[in-house]
Amino acid sequence: MTRAEKLMTFVLAVIALSLLYTLTLSEFSAPKLWKERQIASQKQLELEKFKSSNQRLVADINDLKRGTEAIEERAREELGLVKQGEIFYQVIPVSN
């Protein structure tokens, strides 16, 4: 083998080892990249849930701002309030 061939073999070996290191052990390695993609996917799902929740809250806020029906419904459900002249009946289930 000539000196040029030895040098070329050495250079190719160094390049191959650096690529192997990059793909397996560095901060840009394939396993780390795969893990980061999984985390990003999970965060995207969480973000979609939060967006959906926010949309429901915005709709509730708009209902409460626009009219008294939503306020009355909340007062009846959450506080047990009744209108004047109404009679409140509470049904208690029998437990066995």
For each residue, the residues with C-beta under 8 A, 3 or more apart:
1: 5 6 9
2: 5 6
3: 6 7
4: 7 8
5: 1 2 8 9
6: 1 2 3 9 10
7: 3 4 10 11
8: 4 5 11 12
9: 1 5 6 12 13
10: 6 7 13 14
11: 7 8 14 15
12: 8 9 15 16
13: 9 10 16 17
14: 10 11 17 18
15: 11 12 18 19
16: 12 13 19 20
17: 13 14 20 21
18: 14 15 21 22
19: 15 16 22 23
20: 16 17 23 24
21: 17 18 24 25 26
22: 18 19 25 26 28 29
23: 19 20 26 29 30
24: 20 21 29 30 31
25: 21 22 29
26: 21 22 23 29
27: 32
28: 22 32 33
29: 22 23 24 25 26 32 33
30: 23 24 33 34
31: 24 34 35
32: 27 28 29 35 36
33: 28 29 30 36 37
34: 30 31 37 38
35: 31 32 38 39
36: 32 33 39 40
37: 33 34 40 41
38: 34 35 41 42
39: 35 36 42 43
40: 36 37 43 44
41: 37 38 44 45
42: 38 39 45 46
43: 39 40 46 47
44: 40 41 47 48
45: 41 42 48 49
46: 42 43 49 50
47: 43 44 50 51
48: 44 45 51 52
49: 45 46 52 53
50: 46 47 53 54
51: 47 48 54 55
52: 48 49 55 56
53: 49 50 56 57
54: 50 51 57 58
55: 51 52 58 59
56: 52 53 59 60
57: 53 54 60 61
58: 54 55 61 62
59: 55 56 62 63
60: 56 57 63 64 70
61: 57 58 64 65
62: 58 59 65 66
63: 59 60 66 67 69 70
64: 60 61 70 71 74
65: 61 62
66: 62 63 70
67: 63 70 71
68: 71 72
69: 63 72 73
70: 60 63 64 66 67 73 74
71: 64 67 68 74 75
72: 68 69 75 76
73: 69 70 76 77
74: 64 70 71 77 78 79
75: 71 72 78 79 81
76: 72 73 79 80 81 82
77: 73 74
78: 74 75
79: 74 75 76
80: 76 88
81: 75 76
82: 76 86 87 88
83: 86
84:
85:
86: 82 83
87: 82
88: 80 82
89:
90:
91:
92:
93:
94:
95:
96:
